[in-house]
Amino acid sequence: MMQKRNNILVIDDDKLMRVSLKSLLEENGYPVYTVSNGDEAVQTLDKNNVDLILFDLRLYDDRELSLVNKIKEASPNTLILIMIDQSKIKTVINTLCLDTVDYILKPFDPDYLKKTVEKALYKQQLEASLKKSLVEKEIINNINKAIATSLNIREVFPNICDELKKVISFDRACLIISNEQGQWFQVFALTKTYNFSEINEGGSFPLSGSLLEEVIKTGEPVIANNTGKGRFWTDNVLLKEGIHSRLGFPLTYKGKVLGAITFGSEKTNSFNEHSYYYLWQIAPQLAIALENTKLFSRIKASEERYKTLFNNAPDSMMMLDLNGKILTINQREEEIIGYKMEELIGKYIYDFLPKASKKSILKLLEVTVNTKVQTTEIEVISKNQQLLVMELDLSVVKEENSVLYILVHFRDITKRKFLELELKEEKSKLDNIVSEIGADLLVIDRNNKICWANKRLIENHPLGKNILNRTCFDTYCHFKSVPTDCPSSKVFKTGKINQTEHVVYNKHKKIFYNAISSPIFDKEGNVVQVLELIQDITEKKQAEEKQKKLQQQLVHSDRLISLGRLAAGVAHEINTPLAILSGMVQGFLERNNTFTRETVKEFRTMQKVTKRIEKTVDSLLDLSHSEGNEYPKPLNINELIKNTASLIIEQFNAKNKNIILKLPSRLPKIKGFAEQLQQVFMNLLINADDATSDGDTISIATAQKDKNTIHISFKDTGIGIHRDYLSKIFDPFFTTKEVGKGTGLGLSITYGIIEKHRGTIHVKSKIGSGTTFDINLPIDFGKAIAHG
């Protein structure tokens, strides 16, 4: 029955009912979506075009009624059909606005449902058709008003063209007429969007071989879709002006083609028969206006012809004397205001106006004789006491220097004013909503240009209003071209909402953004623009990264504490038997005369092994012990580094390795434990020695980072550390050295000492590019009590 496949959404928490309704409706040719609750319904409406919603309303509580309003907000143009019990229909009628909500009583049979759905969809189509018809009628009325309010068509022709451009696309339009002999045509009125032209207003040109000649011969519209291949000599001339397609429409008056209204477009194939719909409606008035203009140049035509034009004008008109007395009215005026002509003639115009409008009309009547009055809005009271809003135009009709009458033209705009008020209120609501959003909003076109931005973005962006018509990748992301992962580009391709987090670098500053990009469609369903909501989440990301680092440090500290306690226990358990074993070996060596040379050699080997074990045990104890119950003392870090480096510099020089010290003289003293920090520096130098070779350099630098912190760096040009090992190097017993060349405890002890001083140590390294250890120590971390 219906040509259009209307989409239907079923909302019912009963799965069996959803399946049943879906099956029934699909049998009747409707595409059907089904959901169980309001949230799912809103999501479906966001993604799909739905013409009608079937909503099973149980009315268990008031939330269901508020859900109907929520769905109406999500899709205001969609008709909602409530499925409701007879006993609850009164509540629905009293509560819901039935302009966009209808109902169907339960229980119902399939035929009843089918007919109700068809009726609802048909009603919706009629309303849409009516809305389109009203828009078209307004355009035609505006044109007819412009024609009717002037006796010179040249004056109002630009206004007529402005209205026509709303429904017909063109770059040039003109009124052309032929002379009575049929040899020439004249350009009577012309408007165009460019400057250069060979066929200008007022000029006369040969009729033969022109488009007008064809229009006059046939009395029908003529279209030239490609002037490059045109058959008229005027096609070739206009092609030089950039006109590639043309339309000529006859202006017929009393069965005779007086001329034509012609249109030109810079595009080929720009015109079709759809344009005829509007031109057929205005062509008679244009032809009349054209003829009247010609006649007006020879003093006006007969009075009877003028009365005919006056009475058949599409808008209401009346004639007044200079005092505002009504001389005559047309038929349209009778229809609008409700009074017959005999009830109005002899009365004054302000007798039918409220007090405020009366003052306005009296003032206009005073000045209209000598001054052209602009279109004015006034309020008029009809015969049934209805208040109407009218657009009023006044023009003075003179004969020589004498005023004959004042011509008053009314246009009823009551409905339009009501719609404008509603639109203004809706715009105000939308503006308030947009201004309260705590994020940047912008609209981007297909050329990646920002064509709209919200107040928050304009006020906070350095460019202010100049951000408009700038590309988003330049203005917002600081790129020279569109990035490959541009979220708005994805939306233009897919037509779907896209959410992404991306990083922007602005003047070496790293900024994190969360962007939600939504498509904006035209009436054909094409994505023409993208609305982006952008939130700066830099602080959140930085907080997350900081928390992650703190968590890693906490885990590492807990691991060191646990391992330290374990190491202390193991070391104490090993020390006792180790001391016995070492004493026995020493005793055996003192009685070396008792044993053979080979046996003594084996005892000495055992002695070396026990000393190595002792050294490892001492390192384990260092991992869990501090220097007694001492207080931190003021230390000169530069002197401590110099003293430590002096102990190992000969060893470095022997291997052709350089130690470079960059130690500023004004570095403040810090509080700490000298022996522990010297152990840190020694461990780092030993590690640097193991990681470097002939010709490499080890640089040690100090600096005051801020008033509370000093910074120490140990940087070598050695082989570097693989990135897989960087997270493990402070773990106890982790080492990349060969077996027997290290215990893996040096950096663990170093980490523990720095942590005890309430400082931090970090490592940066890359294979083949060396390693850097960065240490930050507080200048005064307060009283530190060693335990163990």
QUITA-V496562 format. One record per pair of residues at least 12 apart in sequence whose C-alpha atoms are under 8 Angstrom apart, sorted by the first residue. I is the first residue (numbers start at 1). J is the second residue. Records with the same first field share a line. If there is no record, write none. Layout:
# QUITA-V496562
I: J / J
This chain:
# QUITA-V496562
5: 29 / 30 / 31
6: 30 / 31 / 50 / 51 / 52 / 121
7: 30 / 31 / 32 / 33 / 49 / 50 / 51 / 52
8: 30 / 31 / 32 / 33 / 50 / 51 / 52 / 53 / 54
9: 32 / 33 / 34 / 35 / 41 / 50 / 52 / 53 / 54
10: 22 / 32 / 33 / 34 / 35 / 53 / 54 / 55
11: 34 / 35 / 36 / 37 / 38 / 41 / 53 / 54 / 55 / 56
12: 34 / 35 / 36 / 37 / 55 / 56
13: 35 / 36 / 37
14: 36
15: 36
18: 34 / 35
22: 34
24: 110
25: 114
28: 114
38: 67 / 71
41: 71
42: 71 / 74
45: 74 / 75
46: 74
50: 78
51: 77 / 78 / 79 / 121
52: 78 / 79 / 80 / 81 / 121
53: 78 / 79 / 80 / 81
54: 80 / 81 / 82 / 83
55: 80 / 81 / 82 / 83
56: 82 / 83 / 84
57: 82 / 83 / 84
58: 84 / 85
59: 88
65: 95 / 96
76: 100
77: 100
78: 100
79: 100 / 101 / 102 / 120 / 121 / 124
80: 100 / 101 / 102 / 103
81: 101 / 102 / 103 / 104
82: 101 / 102 / 103 / 104
83: 103 / 104 / 105 / 106
84: 103 / 104 / 105 / 106
85: 105 / 106 / 107
86: 105 / 106
89: 105
102: 120
104: 116
139: 163 / 164
140: 278 / 281 / 282
141: 314 / 315
142: 160 / 163
143: 159 / 160 / 163 / 282
144: 282 / 285 / 313 / 314 / 315
145: 314 / 315
146: 159 / 160
147: 160 / 285 / 286 / 289
148: 289 / 313
149: 393 / 395 / 409
151: 289 / 292 / 293 / 296
152: 289 / 292 / 293 / 296
153: 189 / 289 / 290 / 293
154: 188 / 189
157: 189 / 190 / 191
158: 191
161: 173 / 191
167: 275
168: 275
169: 265 / 270
170: 263 / 264 / 265 / 266 / 270
171: 192 / 193 / 194 / 243 / 263 / 264 / 265 / 266
172: 190 / 191 / 192 / 193 / 263 / 264 / 265
173: 190 / 191 / 192 / 261 / 262 / 263 / 264
174: 187 / 188 / 189 / 190 / 191 / 261 / 262 / 263
175: 187 / 188 / 189 / 190 / 259 / 260 / 261 / 262
176: 188 / 189 / 212 / 259 / 260 / 261 / 262
177: 258 / 259 / 260
178: 207 / 258 / 259
182: 207
183: 206 / 207 / 208
184: 204 / 205 / 206 / 207 / 208
185: 204 / 205 / 206 / 207 / 212
186: 201 / 202 / 203 / 204 / 205
187: 199 / 200 / 201 / 202 / 203 / 204
188: 201 / 202
189: 201 / 202
196: 241
197: 238 / 241
198: 237 / 238
209: 231 / 232 / 233 / 234
210: 232 / 233 / 234
211: 232 / 234 / 248
212: 248 / 259 / 260
215: 248 / 249 / 250 / 260
216: 250 / 257 / 258 / 259
219: 250 / 252 / 257
220: 249 / 250
221: 247 / 248 / 249 / 250
222: 247 / 248 / 249
223: 245 / 246 / 247 / 248 / 271 / 272
224: 245 / 246 / 247
225: 244 / 245 / 246 / 268 / 269 / 270 / 271
226: 244 / 245 / 246 / 268 / 269
227: 239 / 243 / 244 / 245 / 246 / 268
228: 244
242: 266
243: 264 / 265 / 266 / 267
244: 264 / 265 / 266 / 267 / 268
245: 264 / 265 / 266 / 267 / 268 / 269 / 270 / 271
246: 262 / 263 / 264 / 265 / 270 / 271
247: 262 / 263 / 264 / 271
248: 260 / 261 / 262 / 263
249: 261 / 262 / 279
250: 283
251: 283 / 284 / 286 / 287
252: 283 / 284 / 287
253: 284 / 287 / 288 / 291
258: 287 / 291
310: 330
311: 329 / 330 / 331 / 332
312: 330 / 331 / 332
313: 330 / 332
314: 332
315: 332 / 333 / 409 / 410 / 411
316: 329 / 330 / 331 / 332 / 333 / 334 / 336 / 409 / 410 / 411
317: 329 / 330 / 332 / 333 / 407 / 408 / 409 / 410
318: 330 / 333 / 407 / 408 / 409
319: 405 / 406 / 407 / 408
320: 405 / 406 / 407 / 408
321: 404 / 405 / 406
322: 365 / 405 / 406
323: 365
324: 348 / 349 / 350 / 362 / 365
325: 345 / 346 / 347 / 348 / 349
326: 344 / 345 / 346 / 347 / 348 / 349
327: 345 / 346
328: 341 / 344 / 345
329: 341 / 345
333: 410
336: 382 / 412
337: 381 / 382 / 383
338: 382 / 383 / 384
339: 382 / 383
350: 362
352: 380 / 381 / 382
353: 379 / 380 / 381
354: 379 / 380 / 381
357: 378 / 379 / 380
360: 378
368: 394 / 395 / 396
369: 396 / 403
372: 395
373: 393 / 394 / 395
374: 393
375: 391 / 392 / 393 / 394
376: 391 / 392 / 393
377: 389 / 390 / 391 / 392
378: 390 / 391 / 392
388: 412 / 413 / 414
389: 412 / 413 / 414 / 417
390: 410 / 411 / 412 / 413 / 414
391: 409 / 410 / 411 / 412 / 413
392: 408 / 409 / 410 / 411
393: 408 / 409 / 410
394: 406 / 407 / 408 / 409
395: 407 / 408
434: 454
435: 454 / 455 / 456
438: 456
439: 456 / 457 / 533 / 534 / 535 / 536
440: 453 / 454 / 456 / 457 / 532 / 533 / 534 / 535
441: 453 / 454 / 457 / 531 / 532 / 533 / 534
442: 454 / 531 / 532 / 533
443: 529 / 530 / 531 / 532
444: 472 / 488 / 529 / 530 / 531 / 532
445: 528 / 529 / 530
446: 492 / 528 / 529
447: 471
448: 471 / 472 / 473
449: 468 / 469 / 470 / 471 / 472
450: 467 / 468 / 469 / 470 / 471 / 472
451: 468 / 469
452: 468
453: 468
477: 504 / 505 / 506
478: 504 / 505 / 506
487: 499 / 500 / 515 / 517
488: 517 / 530 / 532
491: 517 / 518 / 519 / 530
492: 519 / 527 / 528 / 529 / 530
495: 519 / 527
496: 518 / 519
497: 516 / 517 / 518 / 519
498: 516 / 517 / 518
499: 514 / 515 / 516 / 517
500: 514 / 515 / 516
501: 513 / 514 / 515
502: 514 / 515
510: 538
511: 536 / 537 / 538
512: 536 / 537 / 538 / 541
513: 534 / 535 / 536 / 537 / 538
514: 534 / 535 / 536 / 537
515: 532 / 533 / 534 / 535
516: 532 / 533 / 534
517: 530 / 531 / 532 / 533
518: 530 / 531 / 532
519: 531
556: 731
560: 731 / 732 / 748 / 752
561: 624
563: 732
564: 620 / 621 / 623 / 624
565: 624
567: 620 / 621 / 623 / 624
568: 620 / 621 / 623 / 624
571: 617 / 618 / 620 / 621
574: 617
575: 614 / 617
578: 610 / 614
581: 610
582: 607 / 610
585: 603 / 604 / 606 / 607
586: 607
588: 603
589: 603 / 604
616: 743
619: 745 / 746
620: 745
622: 749
623: 745 / 748 / 749 / 752
624: 788
625: 786 / 787 / 788
626: 786 / 787 / 788
627: 786
628: 786 / 787 / 788
629: 785 / 786 / 787
630: 784 / 785 / 786
631: 783 / 784 / 785
632: 671 / 672 / 673 / 782 / 783 / 784
633: 670 / 671 / 672 / 673 / 674
634: 669 / 670 / 671 / 672
635: 669 / 670 / 671 / 672 / 673 / 674
636: 668 / 669 / 670
637: 669 / 670
638: 663 / 667 / 702
640: 674 / 678
641: 678 / 681
644: 678 / 681 / 682
645: 682 / 685
652: 689
655: 693 / 694
656: 694 / 695 / 696
657: 693 / 694 / 695 / 696 / 697 / 698
658: 695 / 696 / 697 / 698
659: 697 / 698 / 699 / 700
660: 697 / 698 / 699 / 700
661: 699 / 700 / 701
662: 699 / 700 / 701 / 702
663: 700 / 701 / 702 / 703
664: 702 / 703
667: 702 / 703 / 704
668: 704 / 779
669: 779
670: 778 / 779 / 780
671: 779 / 780 / 781 / 782
672: 757
676: 753
677: 753 / 754
679: 750
680: 749 / 750 / 753
683: 746 / 747 / 750
684: 714 / 747
688: 716 / 718
691: 718 / 719 / 720
692: 716 / 717 / 718 / 719
693: 718
696: 716 / 717 / 718
697: 716 / 717 / 718
698: 714 / 715 / 716 / 717
699: 713 / 714 / 715 / 716
700: 712 / 713 / 714 / 715
701: 713 / 714
708: 778 / 779 / 780
709: 776 / 777 / 778 / 779
710: 776 / 777 / 778 / 779
711: 774 / 775 / 776 / 777
712: 774 / 775 / 776
713: 772 / 773 / 774 / 775
714: 772 / 773 / 774
715: 770 / 771 / 772 / 773
716: 770 / 771 / 772
717: 769 / 770 / 771
718: 768 / 769 / 770 / 771
719: 767 / 768 / 769 / 770 / 771
720: 765 / 766 / 767 / 768 / 769 / 770 / 771
721: 765 / 766 / 767 / 770 / 771
722: 765 / 766 / 767
723: 765 / 766
726: 763 / 764 / 765
729: 747 / 748
730: 747 / 748 / 751
731: 744 / 745 / 747 / 748
732: 744 / 745 / 747 / 748
733: 745
754: 775 / 777
756: 784
757: 777 / 778 / 781 / 784
758: 777 / 778 / 781
759: 775 / 776 / 777 / 778
760: 775 / 776 / 777
761: 773 / 774 / 775 / 776
762: 774 / 775
